[in-house]
Amino acid sequence: MDDTRIWTAGLVVIGDEILSGRTPDRNVAQIGLWLNLQGIRLAEVRIVADDMAAIGEAVTALGARHDYLFTTGGIGPTHDDITVEAIAAALGLEVVIHPRARAVLEEYYATRGGLTEARLRMARVPAGAELIENRMSGAPGIRLGNIFILAGVPHIAAQMIDALTGTLEGGRPLLSAVVGCWVPESEVAELLRETERGHAGCQIGSYPFFREGRVGANFVIRSTEQELLDRCAEALVAALGEAGYQAVIAGI
């Protein structure tokens, strides 16, 4: 672990079904939370269609800006699963059948109708890639340097990132604390700004809501240092109290 720098990752979510609204995405949240535990911050997300050029451009752009790049979707057995081909083309690599992926699929489908041509598509990888274990459905994920190609189905993607736990270099996890208050955020905007300014190493985000006919907000404080986080939270609670507002520890 390197405490002296911030490690970042980009995520490309691939699929026409996501863009159409037919399928809600759940991978951004679970990958973002998992990355933070690895000391890596999910810094950018792009959603693209099942289109070779769009996938290739997104992977190239986000991969160049971040330490790691993850993709979800498009590695299944059907004709519209083109993520492997798109990434390989963008990087100037051939698409090959990975021998261990083929063996894993042959074993998995031995009692499920055998390894068909469609199922064999899930053994395709860009040349030189390694595999990411998938205990759920047999078909592995793919690692190509700092690029991690994951399934789009959330519970399968979860198995793949679990297999990667502890294997990536990162920094300190980003810690957080929440302070809630029944107050319009506009009334305490300057108070929030001054509290953050007085606590280096902390950031305060404001997230308003409307519940029970009332307006309120949760203020999320983030830091890589527990001591700094605690001090900032205490200061924010005190400042809200001095301004005449009752703070709710852990949020509303």
Secondary structure, DSSP 8 states (H G I E B T S, - for coil): --TTS-EEEEEEEE-HHHHTTSS---HHHHHHHHHHHTTEEEEEEEEE-S-HHHHHHHHHHHHHHSSEEEEES--SSSTT--HHHHHHHHHT--EEE-HHHHHHHHHHTTTTT---HHHHGGGEEETT-EEE--TTTS--EEEETTEEEE-SSHHHHHHHHHHHTT-S------EEEEEEESS-GGGSHHHHHHHHHTSTT-EEEEEEEEETTEEEEEEEEEES-HHHHHHHHHHHHHHHHHTT--EEET--
